[in-house]
Every structure is written in C-alpha cells, then in structure tokens.
Amino acid sequence: MAAAAVRYLRSAQGPPVARPVEALPRPELRCVGDDERAPVEPAEFRRVLGSFATGVTVITAPAADGGTGPAGFACQSFSSLSLDPPLVAFMVGRTSTTWPRIARAGAFCVNVLGAHQGELCRGFARSGTDKFAGVGYDRAPVSGAPRLAEALAWIDCAVHAVHTGGDHLIVVGRVTALGTNAPDTPPLLFHNGRFL
C-alpha cells in the first residue's frame, strides 16, 4: 500500500526529481528544570503505553576506535521511516552506555527477533555483561555489525541523523542492505511488560 501511495504521489507531481535530503537544524538541548512538573506520572505513562504491543529488535554495531568488541542492546522502539530514501529509526535513552559505542562506529544492524528469542533479548537488555557471550552471529555485509543467528530479519544501516526527543535520542539510519532469514516464523512481541 505504501509503495502504491508513493507511485501515486510521484505521478501526480510529474517526473521524479532527485532532491538531496536536508538535515533539520539542531534543536536546543536543555534539561527539564526541577520546577517543571511532568504533565503525567511516569508510572502511569509506562502503564498506558504498555498497552501498545511492539516488535522487539537488537541493535548491534561493530567494534570501533579500538573498542573491546561489538556493541548491542535490546530495542522495542524501532520503526521504518522512509521508503525513498530507505530510512529506519530507533530510540535510545540518553543515559545508554551502549549508544556512544554505536555512534562511534557510525553504523548499526537491526536484528528483528523471533518468538523463540526471548532469552536472547533479555541478555541484550542487561547492562555490565558480555552480551555476545555464547551468541551466534556473522557480519552484516556493509557495516560489519553483528547479524544475529536465527533473527527473522536484519537491516544494515549507516547513521544518517540523530535528533533529541526528551530523555531519548531519535536515531535515523540509512539502509545499506537488508534481508530475511525466517519469514514464516512468528515475531517476538512485547506487551504490558511481558513477551507474547
């Protein structure tokens, strides 16, 4: 349906014209002041938004700048963003210790998890451990980021842009390669604080 909509919009505008993607101006960074009350309680926000089921991914990156090994974290805030150019996005907390390693690498691989990979996801959600210990993977073709064994799909990306979003960063990736491994396997879903 999305492809049909893009074709329609292009035909309505005449012949396609290649336009460069323009970066938005960097927003002003500031912290919420102690005197600024949040409009909703964090626990209530989390409870209500937990009603929205999401797929689960693991974002990985190759070792960069003499790092100690590849980086990775479990991420449920992933989305496709644009068909032309092919862009995806994920959100990561500003306090993440993994994000700076991904940023230094300048590239990442999104690994879409299957229903059988709940334990793998839990491993990548932990801090302070070797997340890749005992995990099978090979290298994504362009970035060299870990492509996890048995993931349903993988999307190899270069970091395209980073935007602020409250206590998170919105990371936009330009897709450089992608593929599926097990398209008929059900996905791992997260809903109301548990895997489905």
C-alpha positions as CSV (number, residue, x, y, z in Angstrom):
1,M,0.0,0.0,0.0
2,A,2.8,2.4,0.9
3,A,4.6,1.7,-2.4
4,A,1.3,2.4,-4.3
5,A,0.9,5.7,-2.4
6,V,4.5,6.7,-3.3
7,R,3.8,5.9,-7.0
8,Y,0.6,7.9,-7.0
9,L,2.3,10.9,-5.4
10,R,5.2,10.8,-7.9
11,S,2.8,10.5,-10.8
12,A,0.8,13.5,-9.6
13,Q,3.9,15.6,-9.4
14,G,5.3,14.8,-12.8
15,P,8.6,13.2,-13.5
16,P,10.7,12.4,-10.3
17,V,13.4,14.9,-9.5
18,A,16.3,13.8,-7.3
19,R,16.4,16.1,-4.3
20,P,19.0,15.9,-1.5
21,V,17.8,15.1,2.0
22,E,18.3,18.2,4.0
23,A,19.2,18.0,7.6
24,L,17.0,19.8,10.1
25,P,18.6,22.4,12.3
26,R,19.9,21.0,15.6
27,P,17.4,21.6,18.4
28,E,18.4,23.4,21.6
29,L,19.4,20.9,24.2
30,R,18.2,21.6,27.7
31,C,17.1,19.6,30.7
32,V,13.7,19.8,32.4
33,G,14.1,22.0,35.4
34,D,13.3,20.9,38.9
35,D,10.4,23.4,39.0
36,E,8.8,22.0,35.8
37,R,6.2,19.4,36.7
38,A,5.6,16.5,34.3
39,P,2.1,16.5,33.0
40,V,1.6,12.8,33.7
41,E,3.2,10.5,36.2
42,P,6.0,8.3,34.7
43,A,4.4,5.1,36.1
44,E,1.0,5.9,34.6
45,F,2.7,6.8,31.3
46,R,4.5,3.5,31.2
47,R,1.3,1.5,32.2
48,V,-0.8,3.1,29.5
49,L,1.8,2.9,26.7
50,G,2.4,-0.7,27.7
51,S,-1.0,-1.4,26.1
52,F,0.6,-0.9,22.7
53,A,2.3,-4.2,21.5
54,T,5.6,-3.8,19.8
55,G,8.0,-5.9,18.0
56,V,11.5,-6.5,19.5
57,T,14.9,-5.9,18.0
58,V,18.5,-6.0,19.0
59,I,20.6,-3.1,17.6
60,T,24.2,-4.1,17.1
61,A,27.3,-2.3,16.0
62,P,30.9,-3.3,15.2
63,A,33.8,-2.5,17.5
64,A,35.1,1.0,16.8
65,D,38.1,3.0,17.8
66,G,39.9,0.2,19.4
67,G,36.8,-0.9,21.3
68,T,36.6,-4.1,23.3
69,G,34.2,-5.8,21.0
70,P,30.9,-5.3,19.3
71,A,28.1,-3.4,21.0
72,G,24.4,-4.2,21.2
73,F,21.2,-3.6,23.1
74,A,17.6,-4.7,23.1
75,C,15.2,-2.2,21.5
76,Q,11.5,-2.2,21.1
77,S,11.3,1.4,19.8
78,F,12.2,0.7,16.2
79,S,10.3,1.8,13.1
80,S,10.5,2.1,9.4
81,L,10.6,5.8,8.4
82,S,11.0,6.4,4.7
83,L,10.8,4.4,1.5
84,D,12.7,6.9,-0.6
85,P,15.4,7.2,0.6
86,P,15.2,4.0,2.6
87,L,15.4,5.1,6.3
88,V,14.6,3.4,9.6
89,A,14.6,4.9,13.1
90,F,15.1,3.7,16.7
91,M,15.0,5.5,20.0
92,V,17.6,5.1,22.7
93,G,17.9,6.6,26.2
94,R,20.4,9.4,26.6
95,T,21.9,7.5,29.6
96,S,22.6,4.4,27.5
97,T,26.2,3.2,27.8
98,T,25.9,1.3,24.5
99,W,24.8,4.2,22.3
100,P,28.1,6.1,22.4
101,R,29.8,2.9,21.1
102,I,27.2,2.7,18.2
103,A,27.7,6.4,17.5
104,R,31.5,6.0,17.2
105,A,31.0,3.1,14.8
106,G,28.7,5.3,12.7
107,A,26.8,2.2,11.6
108,F,24.5,-0.5,13.0
109,C,22.4,-3.6,12.2
110,V,18.8,-4.0,13.3
111,N,18.1,-7.7,14.2
112,V,14.4,-8.4,14.2
113,L,13.8,-11.1,16.8
114,G,11.5,-14.2,16.5
115,A,9.1,-15.5,19.2
116,H,11.7,-18.1,20.2
117,Q,14.3,-15.4,21.1
118,G,13.0,-14.1,24.4
119,E,16.1,-15.2,26.4
120,L,18.4,-13.7,23.8
121,C,16.5,-10.4,24.2
122,R,16.8,-10.5,28.0
123,G,20.6,-11.0,27.6
124,F,20.9,-7.8,25.4
125,A,18.7,-5.9,27.9
126,R,21.2,-6.4,30.7
127,S,24.0,-3.9,31.5
128,G,27.5,-4.7,32.5
129,T,27.7,-8.1,30.9
130,D,29.3,-9.6,27.8
131,K,26.1,-9.6,25.7
132,F,27.7,-11.6,22.9
133,A,29.0,-14.5,25.1
134,G,27.6,-17.7,23.5
135,V,25.6,-15.8,20.9
136,G,25.9,-16.9,17.3
137,Y,26.4,-14.2,14.7
138,D,28.1,-13.3,11.5
139,R,28.9,-9.9,10.0
140,A,26.4,-7.7,8.1
141,P,27.7,-7.1,4.6
142,V,28.2,-3.3,4.7
143,S,28.7,-2.2,8.3
144,G,30.3,-5.4,9.6
145,A,27.9,-5.2,12.6
146,P,26.8,-8.5,14.2
147,R,24.0,-10.1,12.4
148,L,22.4,-12.4,14.9
149,A,21.8,-16.1,14.1
150,E,18.1,-17.0,13.8
151,A,16.9,-13.4,13.7
152,L,13.8,-13.1,11.5
153,A,15.3,-10.2,9.5
154,W,18.2,-7.9,9.5
155,I,18.7,-4.3,8.3
156,D,22.2,-3.0,7.9
157,C,22.4,0.8,8.3
158,A,24.7,3.9,8.4
159,V,23.8,6.5,11.0
160,H,22.0,9.2,8.9
161,A,20.9,11.7,11.6
162,V,20.3,12.0,15.4
163,H,17.6,14.1,16.9
164,T,16.7,14.8,20.5
165,G,13.4,13.6,22.0
166,G,13.1,14.3,25.7
167,D,15.1,11.8,27.7
168,H,15.8,9.8,24.5
169,L,17.6,10.3,21.2
170,I,15.9,9.5,17.8
171,V,18.5,7.8,15.6
172,V,17.8,7.7,11.9
173,G,19.6,5.1,9.8
174,R,20.0,5.0,6.1
175,V,19.6,1.4,4.9
176,T,22.5,-0.1,3.0
177,A,21.5,-3.8,2.9
178,L,18.7,-6.0,4.3
179,G,17.3,-9.5,4.3
180,T,15.1,-12.1,5.9
181,N,16.1,-15.4,7.4
182,A,12.8,-17.0,8.6
183,P,9.9,-15.0,7.1
184,D,7.3,-17.6,8.3
185,T,8.4,-17.6,11.9
186,P,6.2,-15.5,14.3
187,P,7.9,-12.4,15.7
188,L,8.8,-11.7,19.4
189,L,6.2,-9.2,20.7
190,F,6.3,-7.1,23.9
191,H,3.0,-6.1,25.6
192,N,2.2,-5.0,29.1
193,G,5.6,-5.7,30.4
194,R,6.0,-9.3,29.0
195,F,6.8,-11.2,25.9
196,L,4.0,-12.7,23.8
